[in-house]
Amino acid sequence: MLIAKKELVLPTKLETVARVMFAQPDYVAFENAAAIARRCGVSPTTLSRLAPRLGFRSFKEMQNCFRNCILNRKNQAKQADTLSSPSLRDGQTASG
């Protein structure tokens, strides 16, 4: 079932920034706006204009979303590694 479909059409510069951001989410999550803008070849103001177009109130809110996703993914991978360790498969607890 299709619940909703929204096509987003961005101006060229904003589309370029969005493509870089989604291709390099770790960089976006932890770098400052000036560094991200330099990498994308735009001004930091362009990042501020992109955020509301993607549904965020600010660049910082958008960056926090990237950061939280990255950190959650890393925590899930760490938990999976812990749960698949041989000692846990043999019935021991994670604390030893």
C-alpha positions in Angstrom: 0.0 0.0 0.0 1.3 3.4 -0.9 0.7 5.8 2.0 2.4 8.9 0.7 4.7 10.0 -2.1 6.4 13.3 -2.1 8.8 14.3 -4.9 11.3 16.9 -3.9 12.6 19.1 -6.6 15.6 21.2 -5.5 17.6 24.0 -7.2 20.9 22.7 -8.6 23.1 23.9 -5.8 20.8 22.5 -3.1 20.6 19.2 -5.0 24.3 19.0 -5.2 24.6 19.6 -1.4 21.9 17.0 -0.7 23.7 14.4 -2.9 27.0 15.0 -1.1 25.4 14.8 2.3 23.6 11.5 1.7 26.8 10.1 0.0 28.9 11.1 3.0 26.7 11.1 6.1 29.5 10.6 8.6 31.2 13.7 7.4 28.0 15.7 7.6 27.3 14.4 11.1 30.5 15.5 12.7 31.9 18.4 10.6 31.0 22.1 11.0 28.8 23.9 8.4 31.8 25.8 6.9 33.7 22.6 6.2 30.7 20.9 4.7 29.9 23.9 2.5 33.6 24.0 1.3 33.4 20.3 0.4 30.2 20.9 -1.6 31.5 24.1 -3.2 28.8 26.3 -1.8 28.4 28.9 1.0 27.3 27.9 4.5 24.1 29.9 3.8 23.2 27.3 1.2 23.2 24.6 3.9 20.8 26.7 6.0 18.5 27.0 3.0 18.6 23.3 2.4 17.5 22.3 5.9 13.9 23.6 5.7 13.5 22.2 2.2 14.2 18.7 3.7 11.8 19.3 6.6 14.1 20.5 9.3 13.9 23.8 11.3 17.7 24.5 11.0 21.0 23.1 9.7 21.8 22.1 13.3 18.6 20.0 13.6 19.4 18.4 10.2 23.0 17.6 11.3 21.7 16.2 14.6 19.5 13.8 12.7 22.5 12.6 10.7 24.6 12.3 13.9 21.9 10.4 15.7 21.4 8.0 12.8 25.2 7.4 12.6 25.5 6.8 16.4 22.5 4.5 16.5 23.9 2.5 13.6 27.2 2.1 15.4 25.5 1.1 18.7 23.5 -1.5 16.9 26.6 -2.9 15.2 28.3 -3.0 18.6 25.4 -4.8 20.2 25.3 -7.3 17.4 29.0 -8.0 17.8 28.5 -8.5 21.6 25.6 -10.8 21.1 27.5 -13.0 18.6 30.6 -13.4 20.7 31.5 -17.0 21.5 31.1 -16.5 25.3 27.5 -15.4 24.9 26.7 -18.3 22.6 28.1 -20.7 25.4 25.6 -19.2 27.9 27.9 -16.7 29.7 26.7 -13.1 30.3 28.2 -10.1 28.7 29.8 -9.1 32.0 31.7 -12.3 32.2 
